[in-house]
Every structure is written in C-alpha cells, then in structure tokens.
C-alpha cells in the first residue's frame, strides 16, 4: 500500500552569535600577554621604562637635529638616483617576504600544516606593519592575526603560540646578527653604550653563546614551554637553524635597504650599520612608540651620523618612507579589503540560505490533502488503477496473437 506523508518543513538555519564569539576571542587575545607578567608591579615598571626611554630618545633626537639644514636634506633626497631607490625597494620587499616566513614556520611548528602559505603571508604582512605603526605590537598583532586566521579554524590560543614563535624567531635573528656584527666590529656601538671594544666583544660572545645554548638544548629532544592549555611546542634540531636563518634574512635585507641609500661620501661599513640598525630596532620596540619614532631615529643618527647630519637624515627619511610608510599603506589596504569582502559575504549568506529553503519546500499547502488521501479506505483501489493504467493502455494497443495468449494466461 502506497502512503504519502507530508514532508516536514525545512528547519531554519541556526544563526550562531558570531559577534559574541568574536568578542570573547578578542578578549582572550587581550589576555594572552598576561602570561609574561608575574605581577602588576612588573607591568607598571615596564610602562615607566617605556615612557622614560621614549622621553630620553626624543631629547637625544632633538639634540641630534640641532642646526640641521633641512633644505640640504631635501636636496639630497631629490638628487638620489631612481635606481638606488628601486634597489632599496627591492630589498624592502625581500625583508617583508622573509617576514611572511615567520608565520609559515610557526604554523609548521604547532602542526598546522593545513593552513596554506598565502594565509600565513597575509596574516604576517598585515599584522606587522599595522601593529608596528601603531606602536603596541604585542597587543595589536595578535588581534590582526586572529582575524586573518579565524576562517582557517585557528583559535585564540593557537594565535598566541604563533605570536610567541614569531617573536622567538625575531629575537634569535637579532641576537645572532648583533653578536656577529659586534664580534667583527666591536666599536660599532661604543658611541651608544659608551663601552670599550673589549666589553662589546664580550657582549658579542654572550649573545652568541646564548643562541648556541638554545640550539644545543633543543637539538636532540622536542622541547615545550608553558603548562596546561598554554603549552607551546618549540622547534628542535635543524629547524632551529632554519628559524635563525629566517630572522637573519629579514634583518640583513632591511639593513641593506638602508645601506644602499647612504650617500657614497659616508664611510660606514656594513657590520657597523648592522649593529647600529639592530640596536635602533630593539630600542624602538622597547619604547612602544609608533614605528619606534624617536628611539629608532635618534639611535641611527647618533650611531651612524657624523658632523654632516644632513646626509644621514636624508637616508633615514627615505628609509622610513620605503620601509614603514609604504608597507603600512599596503597592509591597511589588504586588511580593509579582506574585512570588506568577509562582511559582504556574511550579508549575502542569509539571502542564499533563504533561497535554498524556498527551493526545497514540498508543497506544504497540500499536506493536509495528502494525509486525508492516505486515510481514505478507497485509496487502495485508486492506487491499483493508477499503477496498471499504462499497462492496460499498452495491452489495448497490442492486437497481435501474443496479446490473446497473454489474456488466456
């Protein structure tokens, strides 16, 4: 017996509170950096140190720019060859290209190899220039990374691990580059730390020894830091060498971008530039000023400048434009485009769902009639007639002897 049942109307898709979940994840990201604070006093001390460093950097920068002929500075910029600027831009691109490897390496370390490189590159390139331009790298960078990685199923804790590993790559590269630079030219930062070449060489040995100790410690056995939910796996063996190499590529390309912009009249060696550049970068990060403004500039001008400050200031301004301003604009444009595309996709998603629901409706207005026919006792006869209607028509159309024999049977 054939019985027709009215299908249930399609259930409406449950709309999750994505906004609320995003807010909770953002709150979690804001709390990630608390693991590094052992007490509230330590946080207050860090703020005081950053403010004092920024204030001292502004004071030193003001003195360094005293009696500078700005007309000559802009004249040097105008007369800089286009080929030199193009070469510096290529080196800047290489530096940011190596920065994208920071996230790619971190994803492989935490066993998230399913995330494609393009997502890692987008997260790294958008987070670093924007966060560095704002100044609060440790606060802004995790939030931007989470926005980029959330569609790939990466949660807040995994983003925290990625940020930790990228920071580790940065510090290992800085320590290695600074150690070798001071080992080769120990007087490079004497004007900054007011130490003798012998003490600076000891500082170089200490930095390289720390890197070597970490390499040996993590070479044979997989290492982890933290506990419970916050347990981050560290790279081991040759992967640590890859991590150091990535950091060195970033710093070397950035320093070379500044090096090619220095006028030929300046007698500045590459290792001296590397040492001063790394010191300026670290002081800029420690000051938490937007793009290290003040601390980075004062360190470059004092560490590399001579009596002719106009040439070095022109170099610094061109480097700032190519390395900080241009990538920041590109990163903001990419981040805005991604967010706009996602917002548009979220707006269109409910419309597509509603259209799909309307297409799969099975005549709900006749559901009662179908049920009534199922309860009708004469329904069986009608179904039997319908079932054999086509066969009867075929029999009537067939007038041959086969039809007679079929009828007899």
N, C-alpha and C positions, 0 to 999 in steps of 0.2 A: 504494500500500500504506500502510495506516494503522499507524503505530508509536507506541506510548505509552511515553514516557520518564518515569521517576520524577523529579519536581522536586527540586532541591536544597533542603535545609532552610534556612530563613531565617537569615541571619547575625545574630549578636548585635550590638547597637549598641555601638560602641567608646566607652567612657567615658573621656573625657579627664581628665587630672589638673587639674581646675578649681581645686582648693585650691592646688596648687603654682603654677599660673599666677597666681592672685590674689596669692600671697605674693611672687612675682617682681615683679608690677606695683606692689605696695606698697613693695617695696624700691626700685624705680625712682623712685617718687614721693618717697620719703625722700631720694633723692639729687638730686632736681631743684633744691633750693635751693642746692646747692653751686656752681652756675654764678655766683652772686653773691659767692662768697668767693675772693678772689685768693690767700689764704694762710691757713694755720692761725692765724697770729698775729692776723689780722683777725677771725677768729671768736672768739678768746679776748678780744680787745678789745671786741667787741660785747657779750659776756656781762658783762664787767666794767662796761661803760657801763650796761647794763640794771639790774644789781644796784645800782649807785650811784644811778641815777635813782629806782628803787623805794624805796631806803632814804631818800633825801632827800625823796621825796614823803610817805612815812609820817611822817617827822619834821615836815614842814610841816603835814600833816593833823592831827597831834596838837596842835600849837600852835593851829591854827585852831579846833579843837573845845574848846579850854580855856575853862572857865567857861560852857559852853553849858547852858541849861535844857532838858533833854530832855522834861520834862512839857509845856512850852510847845510844843516841836516836834510832839509827837503831838497836842496840842490843835489846832494849825494844820491838821494832816492831817485830823483828824476833821471840822473845820468847813469843809473845802474843798467847794465845791458839786459835786454829781454831774455837772452839765452841763459844768463845766470839765474834770473828769476824762474825761468822754466825748469832749470835743473833743480833748484831748491824745491819747487812744487812737486817734482817727481819724487824727490827724497821724502818730502812730507807724506805723499801718497804711500810710499813704501813703509813709512813708520806706522801709519794708521792701518795699512794692510797687515802688518805684523801684530798690531793690537787685536785685530779680529781673531788671531790665533790664540790669544789669551782665553777667550770663552770656549773655543773649539777644544783646546787642551783640557780645560776644566770639565767640560761635558764628557769627554772620554774618561777622565779620571773618576768621575762619580757614576760611571757605567750608564750614561745616557747617550749612547752612540746612535740612537734612533733619531735624534734631532739633527736635521741637515745643517750643513755648514752655512747656508745662506741665512738661516735663522740666527745662528751664533754670530755671524758677521754683522747682521742688522742690530742685534742686541748690544754687541760690543761697541760698534761705531756710533750708535745713537746715545748710549749711556755715558761714555767717557767724555766727549766734547761738551755735552749739555751740563753734566754734573760738574765738570771742571770749570766751566764758565760761570756757573752759579757759585761755586766755592765749596759747597757741602758734598764732597764726593761720596763719603761713606753713607750719607743719608739719601741722596738723590739717585745715585747709581743703582741701588737695589730695586727701587721703585720702577725705574725705567726698564730695567732688565725683566722684572716681573711682568710688566705689560707686554713685552716682546715675547716672553717665553710661555705665557699663560695658555695660549692656544695650542701649545705643544705638550700640554699636560704636566708642566713643571710647576711644583708648588713653591710656597714661600721658603721652606727650609732648604729645598734644593737650590733656590736662587741664592740663599745665604752661603751655601757651600761654594757655589760658583764664584761669588764675590770674594770669599776667603782665598780660594785658589788663584784667582787672577791677581789679587793683592800679593800673594806669595811669589808669583811669577815676576811681578814688578820689582819686589824687594830683592829677590835673588839676582835679577839682572842688574839692578842698581849697585848692589854690593860688589858684584863681580867686576863690573866696568869701573867703578870708582877705585877698587883695590888695584887693578892692573894699571890704571892711569897714575895713581899716586906712586906705585912701585917704580914706574918708568920715569916720572917727573914729580918728585916729592915736594918741590917748591910751588906746585901749581896753585894750591890753595893757602899758601902761607900768608898772603895778604888778607885772607878771610878768617882763618883760625889763629893767626899770629903764633904758629908753632914752627919749630925748627924743622928742616928737611928730615933729620933723623927721626923725630917723633912722628912726622907724617908717614914715613916709611914703616914705622911700627904699626901705625893705624892701618896701613895697607895690608900688612901681614895679618893683623887681627881680622879684618874683613874677609880676606881670602881663606883664612883658617876656619872662620865660622861657616862659610859656604862649603868648604871641604868636609867639615864635621857633619853638616846636614846631609851631604852626599853619601858619606860613609854610613851614617846612621840609618838611612833609608835604602841602602843598596840591596841588601840580601833579603829583607823581610818587609812585607807590606806594613806600613805604619798608619796609625789613625790618631786623630786628636779629638778631644771632647768626650762626652759620655751621653748615654740615653739617646734622646732624639737628636741632639746636636753631636753627631759623630761623623766627622768628615775624613774620608779616606785620602791619604797622601800618595803622590806618585812615588814609585820606587825604581831602583836600578837605573838603567839608561834613560828612563823617562824624565828623571831629574835633570840630566844633561840637556834633554830637549827643552825642558822648561827654562833652564838658564839661557839656552841659545835663543829662545823666543824673546826673552827680556833684553838680551844683548842686541838683537836685530832692531828692536824698537828704539832703544836709546841711541844706537850708532847712527841709524838713519836720521833721527831727529837732530842729533848733534851735527851731522854732516850737512843738513839743510841750513843750519846757522853758519857753518864753517864756509860754505861756498858764497855766502852773502857778505862775508867780511872783506873789505877792500884789500887789494893786494899790498898796499903800503903797510898794513899792520903785521907785525912779526909775532904771530900767535900760532903755536904748534897744536896739532890735533889732540894730543894727550892732555895738554893743558886745557884746551877747550872742553874736552870730555869731563875732566874733573870738576871744572867750574860749572859746567852745564848741569851735571848731576847734583851738585851741591845746591844750585839755584832751584832745581826741580823739587828736591826734598824740602827745602825751606819754604817754597811756595805751597806745597801740600800741607806743611805743618802750620802755616799761617791761616789756612782755611779762607783766604781771601779769594774773590772771583778771579780765576785763572792765575792764581798766585800773584796778583797785582801788588807791586811794591817790593815784596821779598824777592821774587824771581828777577825783576828788573834791576834792583839795587845790587844783587849778587853778581849779575852779569857785568854791569858797568864797573863795579869796584874790582871784581876778579879779573876781567879782561881789558878794562879800559886803561888808557894811558893819559898823557897830557892832552891828546886830541880826542876828547869825548864825543865830538860830533859824528865821527865815522862809526864808532861803536853804537851810538844811539840810533843812527840810521839803520844799521844792521838789525838792532833789536826791534825797531818798529816794523821793518819788513818781515822779520821772522814772526812777530806777533800776528801780523795780518795773515800770513800764509799758514801758520801752524795752529792758531787759535781761532781767529775770526772766521775764515772761510770754512773750515770743518764744522764750526758751530752752526753756521747758517745751513749747511747741507744736512747736518744731523737734525736740526729743528724741522726742516722741510720734510725729511723722510719720516720722522716721528709723527708730524702732523698728518702726512698722507696716510700712514698706516692707521692712525686713530680715526681719521675721517672715513676711510674705507670700511673699517670694522663697524663704526656707528651706522653707516649706510646699510651694511649687511644685516645688522640687528633690526633695523627698521623694516627691511624687506622680508625678513624671516617670518613674522606673524602673518603677513599677507599671503606668502606662499603656503603656509600651513593651513590657512582658512580655505584657500582654493582647493587644496588637496582633499580637505574634509568634505567639501561640497561635491567633488567628483566621485567620492566613494559611497555616497548615500544610495540605498537600495529602495527607492520609492517608499518612504516612511508613511505617506498618506494612505496607502492601500494595505498597511499591515493588518488592520482590523478585518478587512475583507478576506485576506489570505487565511487568517486564523479561522474565520467563520466557515470558509470552504473546507478547511481541514476537519472541522467538527461536523460537517454535513454528512449523514449516512449514505446519501446518494452519490457522494463524491467518488466512490469506488467505481461505479458504473461509468461515470463520465470519463474517469481516467482511463478505463479499459477501452472505451470508444476512441479516445484520443490516441491511445497507444497504437491501435491497429488500423487507424484511418488510412494511413499511407499504404499499408499492405493491401487493404481492400481495394483501393483505387488501382493498385498495380494488377490485382487479380482480374478486375473488370476490364482492364486494357488488354490483358493477355487472352486471346480467343483460341489458342492452339490446343493440340491434344494434351500437351503437358498440363494445361490448366484442368482438363477433365480428370486426368489421373490424380492430380493433387486434391481435387474435390472429392474423388472417391476415397482416397486415403483419409 
